Amino acid sequence: MEKPLTYPVTLAVDYSDHQRALAATLVETFGRFRTALEQLFAGGNPGGFVPLMISVGAGIQNCWKNGVTPRFG
């Protein structure tokens, strides 16, 4: 069975400033997403939940496409 195509990955120690910014943005966005999830599970209705969820997915994809292994914390 053939392996699926993947994006090349850069070692974290070799990240460019742009790659570090992408990684930091994902961590920050995911933190806001977790807070919104906690509010949702507590019975709240956090505003902007769906766009935030979409932003996390886009951030993960941006990381992979730019050689960054996604991290969430």
Buried (B, 14 or more C-beta within 10 A) or exposed (E): EEEEEEEEEBEEEEBEEEBEEBBEBBBEBBEBBEEBBEBEEEEEEBEEBEEBBEBBEEBBEBBBEBBBEBEEE
